Every structure is written in structure tokens, then in C-alpha cells.
Amino acid sequence: MPAVTEPDATAADADAGAERPHASERRPAILVVDDEPTVLAAVSRDLRRGFGERFRVLRAGSGPQALELLRELGVRGDQVAMLIADQRMPGMPGTEYLAQARKIAPDAKRVLLTAYADTEAAIAAINEVALDYYLLKPWDPPEEQLFPVVEDLLTTWEAGAALEAGGVRLIGHRYSKESHDLRDFLVRNRVPARWLDIERDGEARELLQVAGVDPERLPVALLEDGAVLERPTILELAERLGVVGAPAQSHYDLVVVGGGPAGLAAAVYGASEGLKTVLVEREAPGGQAGQSSRIENYLGFPAGLSGSDLARRATDQARRLGAELLTVHEAIALRTEGAARIVELSGAETLSASCVIVASGVSYRQLDTPGFAELTGAGVYYGAAMTEARACERQQVVVIGGANSAGQAAVYFSGYAAKVTMLVRGASLEQSMSHYLIEQIAALPNIEVRTASSAIAAEGEDGHLRRLQVQGPDGEQTLEADACFVFIGASPRTDWLDGVVARDARGFILAGRDAQNNGWPLQREPYLLESTVPGVFVAGDVRSRSIKRVASAVGEGSMAVSLVHEYLLDA
Ligand SMILES: Cc1cc2nc3c(=O)[nH]c(=O)nc-3n(C[C@H](O)[C@H](O)[C@H](O)COP(=O)(O)OP(=O)(O)OC[C@H]3O[C@@H](n4cnc5c(N)ncnc54)[C@H](O)[C@@H]3O)c2cc1C
């Protein structure tokens, strides 16, 4: 193999071999593999022109050569941002290479170069290798056909990499609920932070010593300005990091409660259409969707997109269009004062508005089984798949539930864990899960699906989960478990609207015709998404009879804004 160090395009064009990364080079790598030297040279040249300042472009002439190069980068601890592979290569096609490369560099974005005739293979690869994009050859002009796609993927990769490299250092015990909650808060609010496990990372003890912190007082957050926060609450940490804002206006046209897809869509449309809009979110933008490792059925994203990516994009979009976002603020009461709708927030603030859109979604249902409550955050988790995935490397993971959210989590964990066992109460997955996910699960050798099975107890050792007792078709069995993720449905948290807004028996908010039949006070009919309080609208999962999907939530959030306009015109 020729030992070349990122040659300029002209010197390298004739060479289709692999190049070795330069020892002192620290820019993240884009690795391109193609067996045709002219194509390899052309794509490398274009990528260097577009992205050479931030990334180094490495090349290989075959899948095996590229895999060798990837291992070398891995050993040196170099970052790999993107893998680009031609589909038609002798010996090892692009999809096979990407499948193997994924195991070595799981976080790198994966792009397949295809000719029109290979489109079918590319679409199949979306599932097989979690492909991020397929690029049709030729890509001329690169400014239109290549750069925008690559830039978008690299920006997404950079957002993730920056988060892991960054600013705050949080030191704690992996199996401590307080540590988990702080970590989850930082990840979901996209605060650049590095997690240091006191049991695994030698650096953690050194840092504690330097900071003069007693290891008994974990978790500890070390901030960039030198501040040391021992056992901070989420609110304390959020305030110190400036994540919590204060309302900028005394009166808004629109207050949106909830920062899931419905609320974010309402904020984007409200602000873009000139309404003074503020969004209040209890935890972090993204809602349930923010917990999803891969949303596959959202229109326009054929390769799927992760919930955190969707949340990041939507949050940026809402802010750019002028919406105010107040995170770590919870709406705790609603009242009317003449034409104004007043939302009371935890922390004694209030927001006054002409209209309110309630988009507070649903929360995970807790499992009422012995041991689960005590071990929550210490091996037992609700949602949290993205936050905990890395900590589950080579471990025994159990996923409880048989719906799509459980299936997605199982597929995601299979990329990290030694084994994933799914405990499904029903007789088969077909009753509760989409076909595409069932196929993905069947193709993954380290996922075992146990149907007609439920956990009847969780048992811990040294304060964290060790095993589950499982009742299944063969009676009671013990299942070793380092982590257990529970996805057994969700229910709305709408108690704060008690006595103000009419809800159905399960707590979902009534709207439109349902509101009209349940105490609607005016002569005119309520608008389609209007609750029993005029000017208070509802969107997304929290609405009675809603369809629990990202697309419907986004649709309802944007539709609610047009109804707000109608309401304001009539008022
Ligand atoms: C793991 C998982 C995977 C999924 N995968 C898919 C998928 O692939 N495709 C698909 O279409 N759907 C999927 N779904 C469903 C989809 O995520 C939901 O339908 C969608 O998120 C609903 O959006 P929403 O905005 O109505 O509510 P939510 O997403 O529930 O957001 C509500 C937000 O409101 C906040 N909030 C609640 N109460 C208050 C309050 N009082 N004050 C302030 N803020 C508050 C919450 O913290 C939350 O952020 C998945 C769900 C899960 C859990």
C-alpha cells in the first residue's frame, strides 16, 4: 500500500491505492473509496475544494483497503466524520464495506455513490447499513449536487462531535439517578459536555482531586469558567449555564406549551407569520421524538433522521424566525383574564398572551413492578435510549415493549450492546410494530425477541440493576441485565389544566366538535383544534383522538397557528 499523506489532487489523481493519515493531522477525516481511479480522484478533488479546510479527505481503492485505513485511524483515536463508497466495486460492494465500516466507525455519516441503475441497492442499504444518503453519479456541478448534501451531513456530525468534546465535564457514577438525569439534561439540551464515569475514567479522580471535591459528593459539574457545582439540581445547572431564559415580553400573541414536534412547528409557523411567539418547554426541545434514535416515516427523509437531529433543526429554525424559547420552565396553571390567557410557570413567572397552543404531548408510563421504581436511573430507564447507548457497549440490554418505540430502541442498542433481549407481552411483534422494524430486528443476530413474556421483578446489586425475573411461556426465568429500557406506552400530563380545560377520561384534551359537546361557552362553533376555552388550542399527542405520529403533530402544530390567526381576526 502506498504511504501517501493527503496529496494534492494532481499528484494523487493517478493513484487509486489507500493513503495513510498523517501522524500530526487532527482534522476529522472523510474517507472515500472507489475502485475507479478517475472517479476517486474527481470526488476527492471536489471534496477537498469544498471541505478541505475543516476535514481531510482520505482515499482508498477498495473496501478492504479502506477498512484497514479505518482501523488505523481508530487506533490513533482520530475522528472519522464521513464514509463515502461506490456501490459497484469488485470483491466487496459498497454496501458490504459500509456494513463492516459501521462497526469500526459507528458515528461517521455513511454515503453511497450510485449510478441510476443501482438505486434499488441504495434504497435497500438505507435499512441494511443505516445509510444517511445515496448520491447519484455524476454530481455536476458539485456546488449544487454534492456540496449542499455533504455540508448538511457534516454539520449534523459536527453538532454531535462538539457535544461530546465540549465544555462542561460531568463526573459521577454511571448507575446514579442524579448523574443520569444531569447527563440526560445536558445531552437533550445540546450543551457541549463530557461525561466521566468515576469507576471507569482515571481522569475523573484526578479532576476531583484538583478541584478539591470529595468523591462522596457526586455528581459534580466542572464548568468552563472554573465553577465547580457539587450535586447540582437540574435547575441550578441550567441557570449557571444560561439555558434558562426569562420572558422578554410582557404580552405575547401566542404562548406555545411544549417543545415537541407539535410545539416546535407551532413556534416556527407562529414566528414566521409575524406573531409574537414564545415556547415554554419543561425539559428540552424535541419531546418524545427527541428520544427516537431513527424516525423513518417522516416525509422527505428517505434515510430517516434521528429525533435529536429533528429537534436541533426545528429549534434552530424557530429561533432564526424570531420565536422565543424558554426551556426548563414548566406550565403549571392556565387562567383567563378578559381577553388575555395567562400561563403560570414553575418559578413564579407568568406569561400573558392572546392565544395559547397546548402541545404538551405525553409522558412515558412507569412500570409498576417490584424493583423498578428503586432502580430507575440506576439501570432502569424510561426512554433515554440515545443518552445511555454508549454506556451499554458490550453489555446485556433488555428492552421492554412491543411497539415501534421499543423496536427502534432495540435496533439502536444492537449497534452497541453485546446482546439485546426484547420482552414483548403479546404473542407476536406483528400485532404492535411496523413491518419495516420487524424485518430489521429479524436481520440483527444480537437481538432476541421473547414474546408472551413480561418482567415480574428487577433485582440490583451495589445499587444498580443486575437481573430481571421474567415470566414467559416456559415459566419463570432469570435474565442477566446491565440496563433495561422500558417503552410501554404513555399518558398525557394535563393535571395542570384541571377545572379549566375539558379533557377525556384518560386526560387527553378535547377539541373542536368534542369541545362543543363538553361545555363550550360561545355561540360560534369552536375551531377544529380549539379547546373548551376560546383562544386556547391543542395540537399533537395531547389532543383527544390524535394520531400519535411526528408528522401529525407537526401538521397540527402548524394548522393550529392558522386557526390562531382566524381567532385573532374575529376577536
Ligand atoms: C422512542 C420513540 C420513538 C418514536 N418514533 C416515531 C417514529 O419513528 N415516527 C413517528 O411518526 N412517531 C414516532 N414516535 C411518536 C412521536 O414522537 C410523537 O407522536 C410526537 O413526538 C408527538 O409530538 P408532540 O409535540 O405532540 O408531543 P411530545 O413529543 O410528547 O412533546 C411534548 C413536549 O411538551 C413538554 N411538556 C409537557 N408538559 C409540559 C408543561 N406543563 N410545561 C412545559 N412543557 C411541557 C414535554 O417535556 C415535551 O417536550 C416515537 C415516540 C417515541 C417515544
The ligand as a Tripos MOL2 file, in Angstrom:
@<TRIPOS>MOLECULE
LIG
   53    58     1     0     0
SMALL
NO_CHARGES

@<TRIPOS>ATOM
      1 C1        -38.9020    6.3420   21.2880 C.3       1 LIG1
      2 C2        -39.9700    6.8860   20.3870 C.ar      1 LIG1
      3 C3        -39.8750    6.6910   19.0210 C.ar      1 LIG1
      4 C4        -40.8450    7.2360   18.1550 C.ar      1 LIG1
      5 N1        -40.6990    7.0350   16.8060 N.ar      1 LIG1
      6 C5        -41.5890    7.5900   15.9510 C.ar      1 LIG1
      7 C6        -41.4210    7.4360   14.5420 C.ar      1 LIG1
      8 O1        -40.4810    6.7940   14.0650 O.2       1 LIG1
      9 N2        -42.3270    8.0280   13.7360 N.ar      1 LIG1
     10 C7        -43.3800    8.7610   14.2020 C.ar      1 LIG1
     11 O2        -44.1280    9.3070   13.4100 O.2       1 LIG1
     12 N3        -43.5640    8.8940   15.5360 N.ar      1 LIG1
     13 C8        -42.7090    8.3290   16.4210 C.ar      1 LIG1
     14 N4        -42.9030    8.4600   17.7730 N.ar      1 LIG1
     15 C9        -44.0650    9.2210   18.2530 C.3       1 LIG1
     16 C10       -43.7830   10.7300   18.1580 C.3       1 LIG1
     17 O3        -42.5310   11.0080   18.7370 O.3       1 LIG1
     18 C11       -44.8710   11.5260   18.8420 C.3       1 LIG1
     19 O4        -46.0970   11.2690   18.2110 O.3       1 LIG1
     20 C12       -44.5760   13.0320   18.7700 C.3       1 LIG1
     21 O5        -43.3480   13.3340   19.4060 O.3       1 LIG1
     22 C13       -45.6930   13.8400   19.4240 C.3       1 LIG1
     23 O6        -45.3160   15.1790   19.4220 O.3       1 LIG1
     24 P1        -45.9530   16.2330   20.4200 P.3       1 LIG1
     25 O7        -45.2670   17.5270   20.1410 O.co2     1 LIG1
     26 O8        -47.4200   16.1810   20.3330 O.co2     1 LIG1
     27 O9        -45.6030   15.7380   21.8960 O.3       1 LIG1
     28 P2        -44.2550   15.3140   22.6070 P.3       1 LIG1
     29 O10       -43.2580   14.8550   21.6320 O.co2     1 LIG1
     30 O11       -44.6680   14.4100   23.7010 O.co2     1 LIG1
     31 O12       -43.7010   16.6860   23.2190 O.3       1 LIG1
     32 C14       -44.3350   17.3210   24.2860 C.3       1 LIG1
     33 C15       -43.3540   18.2440   24.9870 C.3       1 LIG1
     34 O13       -44.0410   19.0340   25.9390 O.3       1 LIG1
     35 C16       -43.2740   19.1640   27.1220 C.3       1 LIG1
     36 N5        -44.1920   19.4350   28.2170 N.ar      1 LIG1
     37 C17       -45.1150   18.6010   28.7430 C.ar      1 LIG1
     38 N6        -45.8030   19.2140   29.7140 N.ar      1 LIG1
     39 C18       -45.2910   20.4670   29.8170 C.ar      1 LIG1
     40 C19       -45.5910   21.5790   30.6590 C.ar      1 LIG1
     41 N7        -46.5590   21.5180   31.5690 N.pl3     1 LIG1
     42 N8        -44.8500   22.7000   30.5050 N.ar      1 LIG1
     43 C20       -43.8710   22.7760   29.5720 C.ar      1 LIG1
     44 N9        -43.5600   21.7380   28.7470 N.ar      1 LIG1
     45 C21       -44.2670   20.6120   28.8660 C.ar      1 LIG1
     46 C22       -42.5820   17.8210   27.2350 C.3       1 LIG1
     47 O14       -41.4070   17.9080   28.0310 O.3       1 LIG1
     48 C23       -42.2760   17.5110   25.7760 C.3       1 LIG1
     49 O15       -41.0100   18.0010   25.3920 O.3       1 LIG1
     50 C24       -41.9470    7.9440   18.6780 C.ar      1 LIG1
     51 C25       -42.0770    8.1170   20.0600 C.ar      1 LIG1
     52 C26       -41.0920    7.5900   20.9150 C.ar      1 LIG1
     53 C27       -41.2390    7.7840   22.3920 C.3       1 LIG1
@<TRIPOS>BOND
     1     1     2 1
     2     2     3 ar
     3     2    52 ar
     4     3     4 ar
     5     4     5 ar
     6     4    50 ar
     7     5     6 ar
     8     6     7 ar
     9     6    13 1
    10     7     8 2
    11     7     9 ar
    12     9    10 ar
    13    10    11 2
    14    10    12 ar
    15    12    13 ar
    16    13    14 ar
    17    14    15 1
    18    14    50 ar
    19    15    16 1
    20    16    17 1
    21    16    18 1
    22    18    19 1
    23    18    20 1
    24    20    21 1
    25    20    22 1
    26    22    23 1
    27    23    24 1
    28    24    25 2
    29    24    26 1
    30    24    27 1
    31    27    28 1
    32    28    29 2
    33    28    30 1
    34    28    31 1
    35    31    32 1
    36    32    33 1
    37    33    34 1
    38    33    48 1
    39    34    35 1
    40    35    36 1
    41    35    46 1
    42    36    37 ar
    43    36    45 ar
    44    37    38 ar
    45    38    39 ar
    46    39    40 ar
    47    39    45 ar
    48    40    41 1
    49    40    42 ar
    50    42    43 ar
    51    43    44 ar
    52    44    45 ar
    53    46    47 1
    54    46    48 1
    55    48    49 1
    56    50    51 ar
    57    51    52 ar
    58    52    53 1
@<TRIPOS>SUBSTRUCTURE
     1 LIG1         1 GROUP 0 **** ****
